[in-house]
Amino acid sequence: MNADSPKTKLDLETPALMVDEKRLIGNLKQMQETANSAGVLLRPHCKTHNCPEIAKLQIEMGAKGVCVQDIQHAETMLETGITDIFIANELVEPNKITRLVALQEKAAVKVAVDNLVNAEQIAKTATLHERSVPVIVDVDIGAGRCGVPLNAAPKLAERIARLKGIRLIGVMGYEGQFYSVRSRERRERLTKRVIARLVRIAKLIAKSGFDIPIVSCGITPTASIAANVEGVTEIQPGNYVFYDLMQVKLGVATIDQCAQRILATVISTPNSKRFVVDAGTTTFAFDQAKFPKVIGLQSAIPTEMNQEHLVMRINPKAGRVQVGEKIEFLPYHACTVSNLFDQIYVTNGEQVMATWAVAPRN
Ligand SMILES: Cc1ncc(COP(=O)(O)O)c(C=O)c1O
């Protein structure tokens, strides 16, 4: 930190993105222990933070590597010194594929593939540059997003494995559908079932004579379940670094584990029942259309959010809020909030311990 760096929360210009150091470290340790005790590797998804300093901490604590969502994040993580990188997403633009192939000179950066045309594109570019790209077949295990359908996965894998310029090294699944399953018991039962299907696909491909060393899955609400399904080799949770209100509502984390905070300033107190802070959708994303939780002020409730304003209702009997007062909020969805800031202030109590870059945001 240089002499001008903020030393306490009061020095921060708002809206500011903060992360509580102790909670962050606690969350990182806990997920690492979950992976260790299940005997699987941890490959956290960086899309929650896109912060090289946090990725480095994850590796220092034992993560095997990282997942990222696009080529520019892979490039940044590589510059950071992390070499085991998996782009857990489809890369289809020719320029991005060329960059992926170029990265192979420095590290065997892996990529997800869910169709033959894309695989052929990657293989062709790699062959042209006399390289070989490790690929992981993305299987749709129910999220209904990307991914080859389960029953078509073995055939696709076989065809991919035969392409020159590509090395088939695994399968992955994303069980995002379980974000809508509130019951822990049901989530556990359903997760075990779909992850077992993914493992079965890996075994089928292996039976055809192809080595499948990686079976990657497991997101924050299901990571501890997926990690214990036999045949899974690694988990790729992202949100657990910060947790958020969404995870609290799911029963996956407690409020006390949530490490991410927004610091905002009261800019207007139009009457005794209402105040407004300088943080709206450009701060909170609001992608889930759910308000953040105010920290400390028990009687204050968010009622409306605009681009740069959050309107709060307060019980006047509980006291008045002053213009210029700083207020902390716990976001509903942490991942989309990080992406709106260039830096994260690392805090310990009222102290600002460090400033970490979010790079690249998207
Ligand atoms: C492919 C993939 N893996 C892992 C994750 C991490 O999920 P979560 O943040 O819910 O842990 C995501 C997030 O969307 C993802 O897209």
The ligand as an ORCA input file, in Angstrom:
! r2SCAN-3c Opt
* xyz 0 1
  C     -19.273    -24.070    -15.608
  C     -19.378    -23.508    -14.242
  N     -18.763    -24.142    -13.244
  C     -18.803    -23.667    -11.983
  C     -19.487    -22.513    -11.680
  C     -19.498    -22.022    -10.272
  O     -20.786    -21.979     -9.774
  P     -21.087    -21.347     -8.341
  O     -20.669    -19.927     -8.422
  O     -22.528    -21.534     -8.186
  O     -20.269    -22.091     -7.368
  C     -20.145    -21.824    -12.701
  C     -20.911    -20.614    -12.398
  O     -21.830    -20.218    -13.073
  C     -20.079    -22.327    -14.016
  O     -20.684    -21.692    -15.040
*
